[in-house]
Amino acid sequence: CRLVATHLNVQAGECIKVKGKILPEAKGFAVNVGKDRSNLVLHFNPRFDSHGDVNVIVCNSMEDGMWGTEERETDFPFQQGDKTEICISFDTADLMVKLAGDKEIAFPNRLGLQNIEYLSVEGDFAIRAIKFS
Ligand SMILES: CCCO[C@@H]1O[C@H](CO)[C@@H](O[C@@H]2O[C@H](CO)[C@H](O)[C@H](OCc3cn(Cc4cccc(C#CCN)c4)nn3)[C@H]2O)[C@H](O)[C@H]1NC(C)=O
């Protein structure tokens, strides 16, 4: 794990911004937000080449350590070696992930979380900055 932040108390409508650089030979990375490591309202996992997926964003939730149903996005705005920025915000219904090129991905707030306490970043990603706004 590259970073874990807890006790964040991010409210609906606020943004979590993760800025960094994707490693040149990246296979994949993940940004996780939720209540804690076993209760993720969003596991956001761009895969360059992993688990048999090539250039696919896999999104999922985790409840009490159990994965939910995956949602996959093949419109893939990431390049190995590039700098990128991911902004996650949410309301009671959905999470919104703003990506480069004005791309946005929505994912249902399956856990119905009122606030986000936990953030982790994993995999082939060099973090430059984490901002809350
Ligand atoms: C076709 C029948 C079988 O279906 C497959 O079944 C697999 C197991 O369930 C799923 O895979 C799981 O999918 C889950 C989301 O749903 C999760 O991503 C989970 O990974 C957790 C996890 C996180 N981390 C940390 C980390 C993160 C990113 C980079 C690195 C790195 C590095 C240095 N290069 C490390 N390590 N493991 C993954 O294993 C597949 O998608 C799924 N495929 C399909 C098509 O359905």
Ligand as a Chemical Component Dictionary entry (heavy atoms), coordinates in Angstrom:
data_LIG
# 
_chem_comp.id                   LIG 
_chem_comp.type                 NON-POLYMER 
_chem_comp.pdbx_formal_charge   0 
_chem_comp.three_letter_code    LIG 
# 
loop_
_chem_comp_atom.comp_id 
_chem_comp_atom.atom_id 
_chem_comp_atom.alt_atom_id 
_chem_comp_atom.type_symbol 
_chem_comp_atom.charge 
_chem_comp_atom.model_Cartn_x 
_chem_comp_atom.model_Cartn_y 
_chem_comp_atom.model_Cartn_z 
_chem_comp_atom.pdbx_ordinal 
LIG C1  C1  C 0 -13.665 -14.514 -14.407 1  
LIG C2  C2  C 0 -13.947 -15.152 -13.059 2  
LIG C3  C3  C 0 -13.080 -14.561 -11.977 3  
LIG O1  O1  O 0 -13.406 -13.128 -11.954 4  
LIG C4  C4  C 0 -12.303 -12.397 -11.502 5  
LIG O2  O2  O 0 -12.233 -12.574 -10.049 6  
LIG C5  C5  C 0 -11.110 -11.868 -9.516  7  
LIG C6  C6  C 0 -10.989 -12.216 -8.032  8  
LIG O3  O3  O 0 -12.113 -11.717 -7.337  9  
LIG C7  C7  C 0 -11.315 -10.352 -9.746  10 
LIG O4  O4  O 0 -10.145 -9.659  -9.274  11 
LIG C8  C8  C 0 -10.362 -8.933  -8.058  12 
LIG O5  O5  O 0 -11.227 -7.811  -8.316  13 
LIG C9  C9  C 0 -11.437 -7.013  -7.142  14 
LIG C10 C10 C 0 -12.441 -5.928  -7.495  15 
LIG O6  O6  O 0 -13.661 -6.540  -7.845  16 
LIG C11 C11 C 0 -10.120 -6.397  -6.699  17 
LIG O7  O7  O 0 -9.574  -5.573  -7.732  18 
LIG C12 C12 C 0 -9.169  -7.557  -6.383  19 
LIG O8  O8  O 0 -7.864  -7.024  -6.049  20 
LIG C13 C13 C 0 -7.758  -6.667  -4.659  21 
LIG C14 C14 C 0 -6.357  -6.256  -4.478  22 
LIG C15 C15 C 0 -5.874  -4.977  -4.290  23 
LIG N1  N1  N 0 -4.545  -5.105  -4.218  24 
LIG C16 C16 C 0 -3.534  -4.043  -4.081  25 
LIG C17 C17 C 0 -3.129  -3.626  -5.465  26 
LIG C18 C18 C 0 -4.079  -3.010  -6.284  27 
LIG C19 C19 C 0 -3.666  -2.597  -7.588  28 
LIG C20 C20 C 0 -2.366  -2.814  -8.044  29 
LIG C21 C21 C 0 -1.473  -3.462  -7.177  30 
LIG C22 C22 C 0 -0.173  -3.668  -7.610  31 
LIG C23 C23 C 0 0.925   -3.856  -7.975  32 
LIG C24 C24 C 0 2.284   -4.085  -8.463  33 
LIG N2  N2  N 0 2.302   -4.218  -9.903  34 
LIG C25 C25 C 0 -1.845  -3.873  -5.902  35 
LIG N3  N3  N 0 -4.183  -6.365  -4.383  36 
LIG N4  N4  N 0 -5.309  -7.101  -4.551  37 
LIG C26 C26 C 0 -9.006  -8.451  -7.609  38 
LIG O9  O9  O 0 -8.221  -9.586  -7.221  39 
LIG C27 C27 C 0 -11.432 -10.088 -11.242 40 
LIG O10 O10 O 0 -11.671 -8.696  -11.486 41 
LIG C28 C28 C 0 -12.570 -10.931 -11.818 42 
LIG N5  N5  N 0 -12.609 -10.751 -13.288 43 
LIG C29 C29 C 0 -13.767 -10.671 -13.932 44 
LIG C30 C30 C 0 -13.667 -10.522 -15.429 45 
LIG O11 O11 O 0 -14.840 -10.698 -13.345 46 
# 
loop_
_chem_comp_bond.comp_id 
_chem_comp_bond.atom_id_1 
_chem_comp_bond.atom_id_2 
_chem_comp_bond.value_order 
_chem_comp_bond.pdbx_ordinal 
LIG C1  C2  SING 1  
LIG C2  C3  SING 2  
LIG C3  O1  SING 3  
LIG O1  C4  SING 4  
LIG C4  O2  SING 5  
LIG C4  C28 SING 6  
LIG O2  C5  SING 7  
LIG C5  C6  SING 8  
LIG C5  C7  SING 9  
LIG C6  O3  SING 10 
LIG C7  O4  SING 11 
LIG C7  C27 SING 12 
LIG O4  C8  SING 13 
LIG C8  O5  SING 14 
LIG C8  C26 SING 15 
LIG O5  C9  SING 16 
LIG C9  C10 SING 17 
LIG C9  C11 SING 18 
LIG C10 O6  SING 19 
LIG C11 O7  SING 20 
LIG C11 C12 SING 21 
LIG C12 O8  SING 22 
LIG C12 C26 SING 23 
LIG O8  C13 SING 24 
LIG C13 C14 SING 25 
LIG C14 C15 DOUB 26 
LIG C14 N4  SING 27 
LIG C15 N1  SING 28 
LIG N1  C16 SING 29 
LIG N1  N3  SING 30 
LIG C16 C17 SING 31 
LIG C17 C18 SING 32 
LIG C17 C25 DOUB 33 
LIG C18 C19 DOUB 34 
LIG C19 C20 SING 35 
LIG C20 C21 DOUB 36 
LIG C21 C22 SING 37 
LIG C21 C25 SING 38 
LIG C22 C23 TRIP 39 
LIG C23 C24 SING 40 
LIG C24 N2  SING 41 
LIG N3  N4  DOUB 42 
LIG C26 O9  SING 43 
LIG C27 O10 SING 44 
LIG C27 C28 SING 45 
LIG C28 N5  SING 46 
LIG N5  C29 SING 47 
LIG C29 C30 SING 48 
LIG C29 O11 DOUB 49 
# 
